[in-house]
Amino acid sequence: MVTHVPAEEYGDERGALLSFLEEQRGGIRRSVLGLTDEQSAARPSASELSLGGLVKHVAEVEQSWIARAKGEEPAVVRDRSNWHECFALVDGETVESQLAYWEQVAAETEAFVRSVPSLDDTFPLPDQPWFPPEGRASVRWVLLHLIRETARHAGHADIIRESLDGKTAFELVALAAK
């Protein structure tokens, strides 16, 4: 599991961006190590966030951005009435199933990024207030956005996990290495 990105290993810009994204994914994945589904669903603060919900959210977000970049519809479309469902496991979803789904999404992301002719290639965005107002985004912008989004939620995951059982990110790195 990546815990840092050594400069000599990523080679080019695509590799660097994908490596930094994977580094942040690892932080979230490690946050659920050794937890039951009940613990992963716990919300130990005033926030509605849970670790299981964060795993689901980042997988859905990554899939939706890459689908749009490919000119496809996202697998799950959320609007103002159901946006909160992306932050909670529902209808028999488990952390294990969401991690497996996210693994598939990550592989699709890597394959797509490696296949585009240029990171400068752009694609249209829906005309909704939560998308950039320019109406288009580049593949590079999407990767940077996914790194930022995943890193933000990795920080949330660190706090939630430490609130659940006191384990810090460093302890989880050691646990993952076993």
C-alpha positions in Angstrom: 0.0 0.0 0.0 1.4 3.4 -1.0 2.1 5.7 2.0 4.3 8.1 0.1 5.2 8.7 -3.5 8.9 8.4 -4.2 9.9 10.7 -7.0 11.8 8.1 -9.0 8.9 5.7 -9.2 6.2 7.6 -11.0 8.1 8.5 -14.2 5.9 11.0 -15.9 3.1 13.3 -15.1 0.3 10.7 -15.6 2.2 8.3 -13.3 2.8 11.0 -10.7 -0.9 12.0 -10.6 -2.1 8.4 -10.4 0.4 7.7 -7.7 -0.7 10.6 -5.6 -4.3 9.6 -6.0 -3.4 6.0 -5.0 -1.6 7.3 -1.9 -4.8 9.1 -0.8 -7.0 6.1 -1.5 -4.7 4.1 0.7 -5.3 6.4 3.6 -9.1 5.8 3.4 -8.7 2.0 2.8 -6.5 1.7 5.9 -9.1 3.6 8.0 -11.4 0.5 7.9 -8.8 -2.1 8.6 -9.9 -4.5 11.3 -13.3 -2.9 11.8 -16.7 -4.6 11.7 -19.4 -3.3 9.4 -21.1 -1.9 12.6 -18.0 0.0 13.5 -17.5 1.3 9.9 -21.1 2.6 10.0 -20.6 4.4 13.3 -20.8 8.2 13.4 -18.7 9.1 16.4 -19.1 12.9 16.0 -21.7 15.5 15.3 -21.1 14.8 11.6 -23.1 12.4 9.6 -19.9 10.9 8.2 -18.9 7.2 8.8 -16.0 5.3 7.4 -18.1 3.0 5.4 -20.0 6.0 3.9 -16.7 7.7 3.0 -15.5 4.6 1.2 -18.7 4.5 -0.8 -18.6 8.3 -1.5 -15.1 8.4 -2.8 -15.7 5.4 -5.1 -18.9 6.9 -6.5 -17.3 10.3 -7.0 -14.3 8.9 -8.8 -16.4 6.7 -11.0 -18.7 9.6 -11.9 -15.9 11.9 -12.9 -14.1 9.3 -15.0 -17.4 8.3 -16.7 -18.0 12.0 -17.6 -14.5 12.3 -18.9 -15.2 9.2 -21.1 -18.5 10.8 -22.3 -20.6 8.3 -20.4 -23.2 8.7 -17.7 -22.1 8.0 -14.2 -23.2 4.6 -12.7 -25.1 6.4 -10.0 -26.7 9.8 -10.5 -27.5 11.8 -7.4 -29.5 15.0 -7.1 -30.6 17.2 -4.3 -33.1 14.7 -3.1 -30.8 11.7 -2.6 -27.2 13.2 -2.5 -26.9 12.1 1.2 -27.2 8.4 0.2 -23.7 8.5 -1.2 -22.4 8.9 2.4 -24.1 5.8 3.9 -24.2 2.1 3.3 -27.7 1.1 2.3 -29.6 -1.9 1.0 -27.2 -4.6 2.0 -24.0 -2.7 1.0 -20.9 -3.5 3.0 -17.5 -2.0 3.4 -16.1 -5.1 1.7 -18.4 -4.7 -1.3 -17.6 -1.0 -1.6 -13.8 -1.6 -1.3 -14.1 -4.2 -4.1 -16.1 -1.7 -6.2 -13.6 1.1 -5.6 -10.8 -1.3 -6.7 -12.6 -1.7 -10.0 -13.1 2.0 -10.3 -9.4 2.7 -9.6 -8.4 0.2 -12.3 -10.8 1.9 -14.8 -9.4 5.3 -13.8 -5.8 4.2 -14.4 -6.7 2.5 -17.7 -8.5 5.6 -18.9 -5.8 8.1 -17.8 -3.1 6.0 -19.5 -5.2 5.8 -22.7 -6.1 9.4 -23.4 -3.9 11.1 -25.9 -3.3 14.2 -23.7 -4.0 15.2 -20.1 -5.1 18.5 -21.8 -8.1 16.8 -23.5 -11.3 18.3 -22.2 -14.9 17.1 -21.9 -18.2 18.8 -21.2 -19.8 19.1 -17.8 -23.4 19.4 -16.8 -24.7 22.9 -16.2 -25.2 22.5 -12.5 -23.9 24.8 -9.8 -21.5 22.2 -8.2 -19.6 21.8 -11.5 -16.9 24.3 -12.7 -18.7 27.2 -14.4 -16.5 27.0 -17.5 -18.6 24.0 -18.6 -15.5 21.9 -19.5 -12.7 20.2 -17.6 -9.4 18.6 -18.7 -8.3 15.1 -17.7 -5.5 16.8 -15.7 -8.0 18.9 -13.8 -10.1 15.8 -13.0 -7.1 14.0 -11.6 -6.1 16.9 -9.5 -9.7 17.2 -8.3 -9.9 13.5 -7.4 -6.6 13.8 -5.5 -8.0 16.8 -3.6 -11.4 15.2 -2.9 -9.8 11.9 -1.8 -7.3 13.6 0.4 -10.0 15.7 2.1 -11.9 12.6 2.9 -8.8 10.7 4.0 -8.4 13.4 6.7 -12.0 12.9 7.7 -11.3 9.1 7.9 -8.3 9.7 10.1 -10.4 11.6 12.6 -13.3 9.2 12.6 -11.0 6.1 13.0 -9.1 7.7 15.9 -12.5 8.6 17.5 -13.6 5.0 17.2 -10.7 3.1 18.7 -7.7 5.5 19.1 -5.8 4.1 16.1 -3.9 6.8 14.2 -2.9 6.8 10.6 0.7 5.7 11.5 -0.6 2.7 13.5 -2.8 1.7 10.6 0.1 1.9 8.2 1.9 -0.6 10.5 -1.2 -2.8 10.7 -1.5 -2.8 6.9 2.2 -3.9 6.5 1.6 -7.1 8.6 
